[in-house]
Amino acid sequence: MEGSGDGSPQSSMCMVKAAELFPKPVLEKEEEKLSVRFSELAGESVKYLGQTDDGVLALSNYRLFLQKNSTGAETSVPLGLIESTQVRDLFHLIVNCKDASTVKCSFSTSEQCSEWQRRITLSIGIPETLEALFAFPFHAWASESPTLNQDNEWYGRLQRVGNYDDDFRKEVERLQFDLQGAWRISHANAEFKLCPSYPRLLLVPACIPDDTLQNVASFRSSRRIPAVVWRHERTGAVIARCSQPEVGWLGWRNSKDEQLLKAFSDACAFDRGTQESRTRLNSTASSESSPPSPEGSHEEVEMDEPKKILIVDARSYTSAVTNRARGGGCECPEYYPSAEIQFMSLGNIHVIRKSFHALRQLCSSQPDIPNWLSLLERTMWLQHMSGLLAASMVVCHAIERNGRPVLVHCSDGWDRTPQIVATAQLCLDPYYRTIEGFRVLVEREWLSFGHKFSDRCGHGPGSDETNERCPVFLQWLDCVHQIHRQFPCSFEFDMGYLIKLAQHSHSCLFGTFLCNTVKERLENSVPDRTFSVWPFLSGPMYKNHLYVPNRERVLWPAHSVRDLRLWTEVYLGSWGGNQSAADYPANGDGVSGQELGGSMTKTRSYGDLMTGINAGGLTRRSSDPNMTVDSSILAGTLNLSQENSIDSNMSSDREVSPDLVDHHTSSLAMIQHTTQKLQSLTQELNQSDEELENNIKNTKRIAAAAAAASDSVSSSLFINGNSNSYNFQPIVPEQPTAAAAPPSPAPPSPSPSPTPPPRHQHLVNEIDENTSRIVKIESYLEDVVDGRIGAAARIAKPIPVTDTSGGFGSTDMMESVDLSGNLDSILKYIKHFLRRHI
């Protein structure tokens, strides 16, 4: 090595900048007037920029960006989220995403459409190296940004992954494992020699040495031995996970494996939960106070007896037996007397992949298909979700109700096994329903225990085998979504948290979900060269404001198909989950985009209607069908304010229509006037019985004055002057003035002489329509009190006849009702009559 000019040795270390490691390509434009319409992330560069029939299309090393000029809607899809592209009718480009959403655009020529399909296909191909994924240039360029270490909201959420070993020890302490007696932490896999797809630290029974674990690993598929992941604090029962035993056609057995499963039951019986410990102490105290029995305490023997471990096999019995042809199989009950096995009959990755492809095809079809729900049923997606939740409830029931230890496995233990185990822990432990606890749960069950994200998502080197791809993690997030929807107050995070997590499991923006195992991540220094998704999702925008800590200790979600709902925010793109530009800091000192909270329409409630009008929200009609509102008023209320509409930076061509028209001042005045009238009408309809009785008493005095003036009113109530056969004369309500027909002209009289009305008639005319009815009825009541009515009374009630005027017209008829002379029945009927017609 040559020295420098001053004689000092030349330094062997040099700083390599991000621009040298990850250089940016040259932008290629179809037209010079086009410009990039979004803020690029750190390390992001646009490679192609073109124009569609209705907007601009851009392709960078991270995303596909589409903006429509007609609506202003923007769609930003990470390249890792794109699964395939296809051309329809020569001019239409269809982009199919891994979350079942679809992006569509059209071009003026078929050559341009084919060229863009070729560009996108080359960009989403399998990378040759891991560093070709965008998470590495993003970290390198962002680390050189001067604002990364400053007090910045966005850059403060860009952090590296934490230490799994620290999380593991904290969980062991939180779950109160007895490390001095029943359990121990094994370091047999510290260098990943015991099982390459397992974490370095394992929790096993204390009576099982590492040599036994090595023997058991040779008997389990992919060397994935049974290991404990969770403990119930009250009952002491544990949840363990593993892979299938390699029984084969010859029915091989392994005594060490049988010993390990029995050790789980014994360890749970020794390390009892808090409830069992208190029960044992109480029984011991009572036995000391009583004379000793020669046969010992029966209660103590019953309590110390180990319970059988429940083996939950996610496969069907047929599938488990078929796997024996490939060297697999299931546990034989004769060899495991301390265990009991149940088969859950869940579909494998090939069945789930076929169902998901059918769901994606359905979601990309036209929305006005009449048999859309029937087609959804044929996809079997909700049926698979129901089976997964049912299997998790079996685990919860065994742990919570029966206090039995549970061992869960499928074929290899990295697909259906983490689904069941993680869902059961989510329902049993409220800690995992917090933001921090959910991170710990996903890190342990999915990342540390080796779910093959690279192969299942298809975004890593060597993941070109399409038969290995399956949305297993997305299906589990859908399960969490179903539970979250049924228990919205039991989760600290909101639905947007799950949607963003589903997106970034494919986006390759963070290093959290890269590679298949912990060993591969450490060998490629992924935690040191990429950011973690968890600090990014810990922002306040993803918190659930309805969250109540420890609202339900254990969740028992309904898992029937009728209780499940399609996750439309993801599969139909109504959330706009592919919008990424507004979430992350732009390349440079500034911050681009807006918070995600502005991309989702909020549900608002108001104390009164006027508050809702002033706030620019939607107004509701009264639920009373008799209260009609003018259509012009409704038209004026169906306007949304600009601030409540979905932000154009986060909208999508698959989600929201353009903004509605603004409010008009005239509509506001009409609504205020209508509101006052509705309130006054409501007060009139809500009169109490006491007010009604007071009205009767007040009108009674008026009726007495009218009766004293003349006997014509009383006599007119009888037919043929016979008081013993009483009948009501038809009481016809007065017609409204506007609806009343003009009276027919009477023939002219040669000598008209006006006759003055009687004095009582003059009084009646001064009373309104309702009071006139009360006068007649009160006159009848006086007759009843005076004894002028016979034993059998008949009251006539009106029968409405269809009338073009819409009310009781002159064609209304009467129906007789026999009241048998019962005064209480008469009064009751009169009150009912007044209620309906007054």
C-alpha positions in Angstrom: 0.0 0.0 0.0 1.4 3.3 -1.0 1.7 6.0 1.6 0.6 9.6 1.4 2.9 12.5 0.6 3.5 13.4 4.2 4.7 9.9 5.1 1.6 8.8 7.0 -0.1 5.5 6.0 -3.2 5.7 3.8 -6.4 5.0 5.5 -8.0 1.6 4.6 -11.5 2.8 5.4 -13.6 5.1 3.2 -17.1 6.5 3.4 -19.4 5.3 0.6 -22.4 7.6 0.0 -25.8 6.4 -0.8 -25.6 7.9 -4.3 -22.7 5.6 -5.1 -24.4 2.5 -3.7 -27.8 3.1 -5.1 -27.5 5.6 -8.0 -30.7 7.0 -9.5 -31.6 6.3 -13.1 -32.2 8.9 -15.8 -35.9 10.0 -16.2 -37.4 9.0 -19.6 -40.4 11.2 -20.6 -42.9 10.6 -23.4 -43.5 14.3 -23.6 -41.4 17.2 -22.4 -44.2 19.1 -20.9 -45.0 16.3 -18.4 -43.8 16.6 -14.8 -43.7 14.4 -11.7 -46.9 15.1 -9.7 -45.9 13.6 -6.4 -43.1 14.1 -3.9 -40.5 11.3 -4.1 -39.3 9.4 -1.1 -35.7 9.3 0.0 -33.9 7.2 -2.6 -36.8 7.1 -4.9 -36.5 8.1 -8.6 -38.9 8.1 -11.4 -37.8 6.1 -14.4 -40.7 6.5 -16.9 -43.3 9.2 -17.2 -46.1 9.0 -19.7 -49.7 10.0 -20.4 -52.9 8.0 -20.4 -56.2 8.9 -22.0 -57.2 10.7 -18.8 -54.1 11.5 -16.8 -50.5 10.9 -16.1 -48.7 7.6 -15.4 -45.3 7.4 -13.7 -43.1 4.4 -12.8 -40.4 4.7 -10.2 -38.1 2.3 -8.4 -40.7 2.0 -5.7 -44.2 2.6 -7.0 -46.6 3.0 -9.9 -48.3 6.3 -9.8 -51.5 7.2 -11.7 -53.4 10.5 -11.7 -56.7 11.1 -13.5 -57.3 14.6 -14.8 -61.1 14.3 -14.8 -61.5 13.5 -11.1 -58.1 14.5 -9.7 -57.9 11.0 -8.1 -54.4 9.7 -7.4 -53.4 6.0 -7.0 -50.0 5.0 -5.7 -49.2 1.3 -5.8 -45.9 -0.1 -4.4 -44.2 -2.4 -6.9 -44.0 -5.2 -4.4 -47.8 -5.1 -4.1 -48.3 -5.7 -7.9 -48.6 -9.4 -8.8 -49.4 -9.3 -12.5 -50.5 -7.1 -15.4 -52.6 -7.8 -18.5 -53.9 -5.9 -21.5 -57.6 -6.0 -22.5 -59.1 -4.8 -25.8 -55.6 -3.6 -26.9 -56.0 -0.2 -25.1 -56.8 -1.1 -21.5 -54.1 -2.0 -18.9 -55.1 -4.0 -15.9 -52.8 -4.1 -12.8 -53.7 -6.9 -10.4 -52.5 -6.4 -6.8 -51.6 -9.0 -4.1 -54.3 -7.5 -1.8 -57.1 -8.3 -4.4 -57.4 -4.7 -5.5 -57.1 -3.7 -9.1 -55.9 -0.6 -11.0 -57.1 0.2 -14.5 -56.0 2.8 -17.1 -56.4 3.3 -20.8 -54.1 4.5 -23.6 -54.6 6.1 -27.0 -52.6 3.5 -28.9 -52.1 -0.2 -28.4 -48.3 0.2 -28.8 -48.2 2.5 -25.8 -50.3 0.1 -23.7 -48.0 -2.8 -24.5 -44.9 -0.8 -23.8 -46.2 0.2 -20.3 -47.1 -3.4 -19.6 -43.5 -4.4 -20.5 -42.0 -1.7 -18.2 -44.2 -2.7 -15.3 -43.5 -6.4 -15.8 -39.7 -5.8 -15.7 -40.0 -3.7 -12.6 -41.9 -6.3 -10.6 -39.7 -9.2 -11.5 -37.9 -11.4 -9.0 -34.8 -9.4 -7.8 -31.4 -11.0 -8.2 -30.1 -9.7 -4.9 -31.8 -8.7 -1.7 -30.3 -5.2 -2.0 -32.4 -4.6 -5.1 -35.5 -4.2 -2.9 -36.4 -0.6 -2.2 -36.0 -0.9 1.6 -32.2 -0.7 1.3 -31.8 2.5 -0.8 -34.6 4.1 1.2 -32.6 3.5 4.4 -29.3 4.6 2.8 -30.7 7.9 1.4 -32.8 8.7 4.4 -29.9 8.1 6.8 -27.9 10.8 5.0 -30.8 13.2 5.3 -30.0 16.1 7.7 -33.5 16.0 9.2 -33.4 12.3 10.2 -32.1 12.9 13.7 -34.0 16.1 14.2 -37.3 16.5 16.0 -39.4 15.7 13.0 -42.7 13.8 13.2 -42.1 11.7 10.1 -38.4 11.0 10.4 -38.9 10.2 14.1 -41.0 7.2 13.0 -38.2 5.8 10.9 -36.2 3.5 13.3 -34.5 0.2 13.1 -35.8 -3.0 14.5 -35.4 -3.8 18.2 -33.9 -6.9 19.9 -36.0 -10.0 19.8 -34.2 -11.5 22.8 -35.2 -8.7 25.0 -38.8 -9.0 24.0 -38.7 -12.8 24.7 -37.4 -12.3 28.2 -39.9 -9.6 29.0 -42.7 -11.9 27.8 -41.5 -14.7 30.0 -41.5 -12.4 33.0 -44.9 -10.9 32.1 -46.5 -14.3 31.7 -45.0 -15.5 35.1 -43.3 -18.6 33.9 -41.6 -20.5 36.8 -38.1 -20.6 35.5 -36.9 -22.0 38.9 -39.0 -25.1 38.7 -41.3 -26.2 35.8 -39.7 -24.3 32.8 -36.4 -23.3 31.4 -35.0 -21.2 28.5 -33.0 -23.4 26.1 -30.0 -22.0 24.2 -29.8 -25.1 22.0 -30.7 -23.1 18.9 -28.4 -20.1 19.7 -26.5 -20.7 16.4 -29.6 -22.0 14.5 -28.2 -25.5 14.5 -31.2 -27.1 16.2 -33.7 -25.6 13.7 -32.8 -22.9 11.1 -36.3 -21.5 11.0 -36.8 -21.1 14.8 -35.6 -18.3 17.1 -32.5 -18.6 19.1 -34.2 -18.8 22.5 -36.8 -21.5 23.2 -39.0 -22.2 26.2 -39.3 -25.9 27.1 -40.0 -28.0 30.3 -37.2 -28.0 32.8 -37.0 -31.8 32.8 -36.1 -32.0 29.1 -32.4 -31.6 28.3 -31.0 -30.2 25.1 -30.0 -33.7 23.9 -33.6 -34.7 24.0 -34.5 -31.7 21.9 -31.9 -32.7 19.3 -33.5 -36.2 19.2 -37.0 -34.7 18.9 -35.9 -32.4 16.1 -35.0 -35.4 13.9 -38.5 -36.7 14.3 -40.4 -33.5 13.5 -40.8 -32.0 10.0 -38.2 -29.3 9.2 -36.8 -29.9 12.7 -39.5 -27.7 14.2 -39.8 -29.1 17.7 -42.7 -28.4 20.2 -41.9 -25.1 21.9 -44.0 -23.0 24.4 -45.2 -19.6 23.3 -47.8 -18.5 25.8 -49.1 -19.3 29.3 -52.4 -18.6 31.0 -51.8 -16.8 34.2 -54.9 -18.0 35.9 -55.0 -21.7 35.0 -51.3 -22.2 34.2 -52.2 -23.9 30.8 -49.8 -23.2 28.0 -49.9 -23.0 24.2 -47.1 -24.7 22.2 -46.5 -25.0 18.5 -44.5 -27.4 16.3 -44.7 -29.2 13.0 -46.0 -32.7 12.1 -44.3 -35.8 13.2 -42.5 -37.9 10.6 -44.4 -41.1 11.1 -44.4 -42.4 7.5 -46.2 -45.4 6.1 -44.4 -47.7 8.5 -45.7 -45.8 11.6 -42.5 -44.8 13.1 -42.5 -43.5 16.7 -40.1 -41.6 18.9 -40.0 -42.1 22.6 -38.3 -38.8 23.2 -41.1 -37.0 21.4 -43.6 -38.8 23.5 -41.7 -37.9 26.6 -41.6 -34.2 25.6 -45.4 -34.0 25.2 -46.0 -35.7 28.6 -43.6 -33.2 30.1 -45.8 -30.3 28.9 -48.7 -31.7 30.9 -46.6 -32.3 34.0 -45.1 -28.9 33.9 -48.5 -27.3 33.7 -49.7 -29.3 36.6 -46.6 -28.2 38.6 -46.6 -24.5 37.6 -50.2 -23.8 38.4 -51.9 -20.5 37.7 -53.0 -18.0 40.3 -56.5 -19.4 40.8 -55.2 -23.0 41.1 -52.5 -21.9 43.6 -55.1 -20.2 45.8 -57.3 -23.2 45.7 -54.5 -25.5 46.7 -53.5 -23.2 49.6 -57.1 -23.2 50.9 -57.3 -27.0 50.7 -54.0 -27.4 52.5 -55.1 -25.1 55.3 -58.3 -27.0 55.7 -56.5 -30.3 55.8 -54.2 -29.1 58.5 -57.1 -28.1 60.7 -58.8 -31.5 60.2 -57.6 -34.9 61.4 -55.2 -36.5 58.9 -56.6 -39.2 56.7 -54.7 -42.4 56.2 -55.3 -42.2 52.4 -54.3 -38.5 52.2 -56.3 -35.6 50.9 -58.5 -36.6 47.9 -58.8 -33.0 46.8 -55.1 -32.5 46.6 -54.6 -35.6 44.5 -57.4 -34.5 42.1 -55.7 -31.1 41.7 -52.2 -32.4 41.1 -53.3 -34.9 38.4 -52.0 -33.7 35.0 -54.5 -32.9 32.4 -54.2 -34.3 28.9 -52.7 -32.1 26.4 -54.9 -31.2 23.4 -53.2 -31.6 20.0 -54.9 -29.3 17.5 -54.1 -30.5 14.0 -55.0 -27.8 11.5 -55.4 -30.4 8.7 -58.2 -32.9 8.1 -57.7 -36.5 9.1 -57.6 -37.5 5.5 -54.9 -35.0 4.7 -52.9 -36.0 7.8 -53.0 -39.7 6.7 -52.1 -38.8 3.1 -49.0 -36.9 4.3 -47.6 -40.3 5.6 -46.8 -41.1 2.0 -44.4 -38.2 2.0 -42.9 -39.1 5.4 -45.2 -37.0 7.5 -48.4 -37.9 9.4 -49.9 -37.3 12.8 -49.5 -38.5 16.4 -50.9 -42.0 17.1 -53.2 -41.9 20.2 -51.8 -45.3 21.3 -48.3 -43.8 21.6 -49.4 -40.6 23.3 -51.6 -41.7 26.2 -51.3 -38.2 27.8 -52.6 -36.4 24.7 -55.8 -36.1 22.7 -56.0 -35.0 19.1 -58.5 -33.0 17.1 -58.5 -32.2 13.4 -59.6 -28.8 12.2 -59.9 -29.5 8.5 -58.4 -26.2 7.3 -57.3 -25.8 3.7 -53.7 -25.7 2.8 -51.9 -22.9 0.9 -53.1 -24.2 -2.5 -56.7 -24.2 -1.5 -56.4 -20.7 0.0 -54.6 -19.4 -3.0 -57.3 -20.7 -5.4 -60.0 -19.1 -3.2 -58.1 -15.8 -3.1 -57.7 -15.6 -6.8 -61.4 -16.2 -7.3 -62.0 -13.4 -4.8 -59.7 -11.0 -6.6 -61.4 -11.8 -9.9 -64.7 -11.0 -8.4 -63.6 -7.8 -6.8 -62.2 -6.6 -10.2 -65.5 -7.2 -11.9 -68.3 -4.7 -12.4 -70.1 -3.7 -9.2 -73.6 -4.0 -10.6 -73.6 -7.8 -11.0 -77.0 -9.0 -9.7 -75.6 -12.3 -8.3 -72.5 -10.7 -6.7 -73.2 -12.2 -3.3 -73.7 -15.7 -4.8 -70.3 -15.3 -6.5 -68.7 -14.3 -3.3 -70.0 -17.4 -1.6 -68.5 -19.5 -4.4 -65.1 -18.1 -3.7 -65.2 -19.8 -0.3 -63.2 -17.0 1.2 -65.5 -16.3 4.1 -65.9 -20.1 4.7 -62.2 -20.4 5.2 -62.2 -17.4 7.5 -65.0 -19.1 9.5 -63.0 -22.3 9.9 -59.9 -20.5 11.0 -61.8 -18.6 13.7 -63.6 -21.8 14.8 -60.2 -23.6 15.2 -58.9 -20.7 17.3 -62.0 -20.9 19.5 -61.3 -24.5 20.2 -57.9 -23.5 21.5 -59.4 -20.7 23.6 -62.0 -23.0 25.1 -59.4 -25.6 26.1 -57.2 -23.0 27.7 -59.8 -20.8 29.4 -62.6 -23.2 30.3 -60.8 -26.5 30.7 -57.4 -25.4 31.8 -55.7 -27.8 29.4 -52.4 -27.3 27.6 -52.6 -27.1 23.8 -50.2 -28.1 21.1 -50.9 -26.7 17.6 -49.4 -27.9 14.4 -50.2 -28.4 10.7 -47.8 -29.8 8.1 -44.7 -27.6 8.6 -45.9 -25.3 11.3 -45.4 -22.0 9.5 -48.7 -21.2 7.8 -51.9 -22.4 9.5 -50.1 -22.9 12.8 -49.3 -19.2 13.4 -52.8 -18.3 12.2 -54.4 -20.4 14.9 -51.9 -19.7 17.7 -51.8 -15.9 17.1 -55.6 -15.6 16.9 -56.1 -17.6 20.1 -53.6 -15.4 22.0 -55.2 -12.3 20.6 -58.6 -13.4 22.1 -57.2 -14.7 25.4 -54.7 -11.9 26.3 -55.7 -8.2 26.3 -52.1 -7.2 26.1 -51.9 -8.3 22.5 -54.7 -6.0 21.6 -52.5 -3.0 22.4 -50.2 -1.5 19.8 -47.1 -2.7 21.6 -48.5 -6.1 22.4 -49.6 -6.6 18.8 -46.1 -5.9 17.7 -44.7 -8.5 20.1 -47.3 -11.0 18.9 -46.5 -10.6 15.2 -42.7 -10.5 15.9 -42.8 -13.8 17.8 -45.5 -15.9 16.0 -44.8 -14.8 12.4 -41.3 -13.5 12.2 -39.3 -15.3 14.8 -40.9 -18.7 14.2 -40.2 -18.6 10.5 -43.3 -17.8 8.4 -41.9 -17.7 4.9 -42.8 -14.1 4.0 -40.4 -14.1 1.0 -41.9 -17.2 -0.6 -45.5 -16.5 0.3 -45.4 -12.8 -0.8 -43.0 -13.4 -3.7 -40.7 -10.4 -3.2 -37.3 -12.0 -2.4 -34.5 -13.6 -4.4 -35.4 -17.2 -5.3 -39.1 -16.7 -4.8 -40.1 -17.3 -8.4 -42.0 -20.5 -7.5 -45.6 -19.3 -7.9 -46.9 -22.6 -6.3 -45.4 -21.4 -3.0 -47.3 -18.0 -3.0 -50.3 -17.6 -0.8 -51.8 -14.7 1.2 -51.5 -16.4 4.6 -50.6 -13.3 6.5 -53.3 -11.3 4.8 -55.9 -13.9 5.7 -54.8 -13.7 9.3 -55.1 -9.9 9.2 -58.6 -10.4 7.9 -59.3 -12.5 10.9 -58.1 -9.8 13.2 -60.3 -7.4 11.2 -63.4 -9.6 11.8 -62.7 -9.6 15.6 -62.0 -5.9 15.6 -65.3 -5.2 13.9 -67.2 -7.3 16.5 -65.3 -5.7 19.5 -64.4 -2.2 18.4 -63.6 -1.0 21.9 -61.2 -3.7 22.8 -58.3 -2.8 20.4 -55.9 0.2 20.9 -55.2 0.4 17.2 -57.8 1.2 14.6 -58.7 -0.4 11.3 -56.2 1.8 9.4 -53.4 0.1 11.3 -54.4 -3.3 9.9 -54.8 -1.9 6.4 -51.4 -0.3 6.4 -49.8 -3.4 7.9 -51.3 -5.5 5.1 -49.9 -3.1 2.5 -46.4 -2.9 3.9 -46.1 -6.7 4.2 -45.7 -6.5 0.4 -44.4 -3.0 -0.2 -40.7 -3.7 0.6 -40.4 -0.2 2.0 -39.4 -1.7 5.4 -37.2 -4.6 6.2 -39.6 -6.1 8.7 -41.1 -8.7 6.4 -38.1 -9.4 4.2 -36.6 -12.9 4.0 -38.1 -16.2 5.4 -36.4 -16.6 8.8 -34.6 -14.8 11.5 -31.4 -16.5 10.4 -31.6 -15.0 6.9 -32.3 -11.5 8.2 -29.3 -11.6 10.5 -27.0 -13.0 7.8 -28.0 -10.2 5.4 -27.9 -7.5 8.2 -31.5 -6.6 7.4 -32.2 -5.1 10.9 -29.1 -2.8 10.5 -29.7 -1.7 6.9 -33.5 -1.1 6.8 -36.1 0.6 8.9 -38.8 -1.2 10.9 -42.5 -0.9 10.2 -43.5 -0.8 13.9 -42.3 2.7 14.8 -43.9 4.0 11.7 -47.3 2.5 12.7 -47.1 3.7 16.3 -48.2 7.2 15.3 -51.3 8.8 16.8 -53.2 8.6 13.5 -53.5 4.8 13.9 -54.9 4.8 17.5 -58.5 3.8 18.2 -60.3 6.5 20.1 -62.9 4.1 21.2 -60.4 1.9 23.0 -61.2 0.9 26.6 -58.4 -1.1 28.3 -59.4 -4.5 29.6 -62.9 -4.1 28.5 -63.3 -7.8 27.8 -60.7 -10.1 29.3 -61.4 -12.9 26.8 -63.0 -12.3 23.5 -65.4 -14.9 22.1 -66.1 -13.7 18.5 -68.9 -15.2 16.5 -67.4 -17.2 13.7 -70.3 -18.3 11.6 -70.3 -17.2 7.9 -73.3 -15.0 8.5 -71.4 -13.1 11.2 -68.4 -12.3 8.9 -68.0 -9.4 6.5 -65.9 -8.9 3.4 -63.0 -6.6 4.1 -64.0 -4.1 1.4 -61.5 -1.4 2.5 -58.7 -3.7 1.3 -60.2 -6.0 -1.4 -62.3 -3.3 -3.1 -59.8 -0.5 -2.4 -62.4 1.8 -0.8 -59.8 2.9 1.8 -57.2 3.8 -0.7 -54.7 1.5 1.0 -52.3 1.7 -1.9 -51.7 5.4 -1.4 -48.2 5.8 0.0 -46.9 9.2 -1.0 -48.7 11.0 1.8 -47.4 8.7 4.5 -43.7 9.1 4.3 -41.2 12.0 4.3 -40.1 13.2 1.0 -36.6 13.3 -0.3 -35.1 16.5 1.2 -35.8 18.7 4.1 -39.5 19.1 3.6 -42.3 16.8 4.5 -44.7 15.7 1.8 -48.3 14.8 1.8 -50.8 14.9 4.6 -51.6 12.6 7.4 -53.5 9.5 6.8 -56.2 10.7 9.1 -57.3 13.0 6.3 -57.8 10.2 3.9 -60.8 8.6 5.7 -64.2 10.1 6.0 -65.1 10.5 9.6 -68.4 9.6 11.1 -69.8 12.6 13.0 -72.6 12.9 15.4 -74.2 16.1 16.7 -76.2 17.1 19.7 -78.8 18.9 17.6 -79.5 19.5 14.0 -78.3 23.1 13.8 -74.8 22.0 15.0 -74.7 19.4 12.2 -75.7 22.0 9.6 -73.1 24.5 10.7 -70.4 21.8 10.7 -71.2 20.9 7.1 -72.3 17.3 7.8 -75.1 15.3 6.4 -78.6 15.8 7.8 -81.0 12.9 8.4 -84.7 12.7 7.8 -87.0 11.9 10.6 -87.7 8.2 11.0 -91.4 8.9 11.2 -92.9 8.2 7.8 -95.8 10.6 8.5 -93.4 13.5 8.8 -92.6 14.4 5.2 -89.9 16.8 4.2 -89.8 18.8 1.1 -87.5 17.3 -1.5 -85.9 20.7 -2.1 -84.9 20.8 1.5 -83.4 17.3 1.2 -81.5 18.3 -1.9 -80.0 21.3 -0.1 -78.9 19.2 2.8 -77.1 16.5 0.7 -73.9 18.6 0.3 -70.5 17.9 1.8 -68.0 20.5 2.8 -64.6 20.5 1.2 -62.8 19.6 4.5 -64.9 16.5 5.0 -64.2 15.1 1.5 -61.4 12.6 1.0 -58.1 14.3 0.4 -57.2 14.2 -3.3 -53.7 13.2 -2.5 -55.0 9.9 -0.9 -58.0 9.2 -3.1 -58.2 6.4 -5.7 -60.0 5.7 -8.9 -61.5 2.7 -7.1 -63.0 4.5 -4.1 -64.7 7.9 -4.0 -66.7 10.0 -6.4 -65.8 13.7 -7.0 -66.7 16.3 -4.4 -70.3 17.3 -4.1 -71.6 20.9 -4.5 -71.2 23.5 -1.8 -73.9 24.7 0.6 -76.3 27.4 -0.3 -77.5 30.0 2.1 -81.1 29.6 1.0 -81.0 25.9 1.9 -79.8 26.8 5.4 -82.7 29.2 5.9 -85.2 26.6 4.7 -83.7 24.0 7.0 -83.9 26.3 10.0 -87.6 27.1 9.3 -88.4 23.4 8.8 -86.6 22.5 12.0 -88.7 24.9 14.1 -91.9 23.5 12.7 -90.8 19.9 13.3 -90.0 20.8 16.9 -93.4 22.5 17.5 -95.2 19.5 15.9 -93.3 17.1 18.1 -94.3 19.0 21.2 -98.0 18.8 20.2 -97.8 15.1 19.5 -96.1 14.4 22.9 -98.9 15.7 25.1 -99.4 13.6 28.2 -102.5 12.0 29.4 -102.9 14.6 32.1 -103.0 17.4 29.5 -105.6 15.5 27.5 -107.8 15.1 30.6 -107.4 18.8 31.3 -108.6 19.6 27.8 -111.7 17.4 28.4 -112.5 19.2 31.6 -112.1 22.6 30.1 -114.3 21.8 27.1 -116.8 20.2 29.5 -117.8 23.6 30.8 -118.2 24.9 27.3 -120.4 21.9 26.5 -122.6 22.6 29.6 -123.2 26.1 28.4 -124.1 24.9 25.0 -126.5 22.3 26.4 -128.1 24.8 28.7 -128.8 27.2 25.8 -130.8 24.6 23.9 -131.8 20.9 24.1 -131.3 20.5 20.4 -127.8 19.2 20.8 -128.8 16.5 23.2 -131.8 15.5 21.2 -129.9 15.3 18.0 -127.7 12.5 19.5 -130.7 10.1 19.6 -132.4 8.4 16.7 -136.2 8.6 16.6 -136.1 10.2 20.0 -135.6 6.8 21.7 -132.9 7.1 24.4 -132.8 3.3 25.1 -131.3 2.5 21.7 -128.6 5.0 21.5 -126.3 5.4 18.5 -123.7 8.0 17.7 -124.4 10.2 14.8 -121.5 10.1 12.3 -118.9 12.7 13.4 -117.4 13.9 10.1 -114.2 15.9 10.5 -114.2 19.2 8.8 -112.3 19.3 5.5 -109.4 21.6 5.1 -110.2 24.8 3.3 -107.8 24.1 0.4 -109.0 20.6 -0.1 -112.8 21.3 0.3 -114.8 21.1 -2.8 -116.8 24.3 -3.7 -120.5 23.9 -2.6 -123.0 23.4 -5.3 -125.1 26.5 -6.0 -128.6 26.3 -4.5 -131.5 27.2 -6.7 -132.5 30.8 -6.2 -135.5 31.4 -4.0 -138.0 34.0 -4.9 -138.3 35.3 -1.4 -135.1 34.5 0.6 -135.4 35.2 4.3 -132.3 34.6 6.4 -132.9 32.7 9.6 -130.7 33.6 12.6 -128.8 30.5 13.9 -129.7 29.2 17.4 -127.8 30.5 20.3 -126.1 27.1 21.1 -125.1 26.7 17.4 -123.4 30.1 17.6 -121.4 28.9 20.5 -120.4 25.7 18.7 -119.3 27.5 15.6 -116.8 29.5 17.8 -115.1 26.2 18.8 -112.6 24.5 16.6 -113.1 21.1 15.0 -111.6 19.1 17.9 -113.6 21.0 20.5 -116.9 20.3 18.6 -116.2 16.6 18.8 -115.6 16.9 22.5 -118.9 18.8 23.0 -120.9 16.0 21.5 -119.1 13.3 23.4 -119.3 15.2 26.7 -123.1 15.6 26.1 -123.3 11.9 25.7 -121.3 11.4 28.9 -123.7 13.5 30.9 -126.6 11.3 29.6 -124.7 8.3 30.8 -124.2 9.8 34.2 -127.9 10.8 34.5 -128.9 7.2 33.7 -130.6 8.0 30.4 -128.8 5.2 28.5 -129.8 1.6 28.5 -127.9 -1.5 29.5 -126.7 -2.0 26.0 -124.9 0.9 24.3 -123.6 1.2 20.8 -120.9 3.6 19.8 -120.0 4.2 16.2 -116.4 4.6 15.2 -115.3 6.0 11.8 -114.0 3.7 9.1 -111.8 5.6 6.6 -112.6 5.2 3.0 -110.0 5.9 0.3 -110.3 9.5 -0.7 -108.4 11.5 -3.2 -107.9 14.3 -0.7 -106.0 11.9 1.6 -108.0 12.2 4.8 -111.4 11.5 6.4 -113.7 12.8 3.8 -117.4 13.0 3.5 -117.5 9.3 2.4 -116.3 8.1 5.8 -118.6 5.4 7.2 -119.3 4.3 10.7 -118.9 0.9 12.4 -120.9 0.1 15.5 -119.2 -1.2 18.7 -121.2 -2.8 21.5 -119.9 -1.8 24.9 -122.6 -3.6 27.1 -123.2 -0.6 29.3 -119.8 -0.7 31.0 -118.9 2.9 31.9 -115.2 2.2 32.2 -115.1 0.6 28.7 -117.0 3.6 27.3 -114.5 6.0 28.8 -111.5 4.0 27.6 -112.9 3.9 24.1 -113.6 7.6 24.1 -110.0 8.3 25.3 -108.7 6.1 22.5 -110.9 7.9 20.0 -109.6 11.3 21.1 -106.0 10.2 20.9 -106.4 9.2 17.2 -108.5 12.1 16.0 -107.5 15.1 18.1 
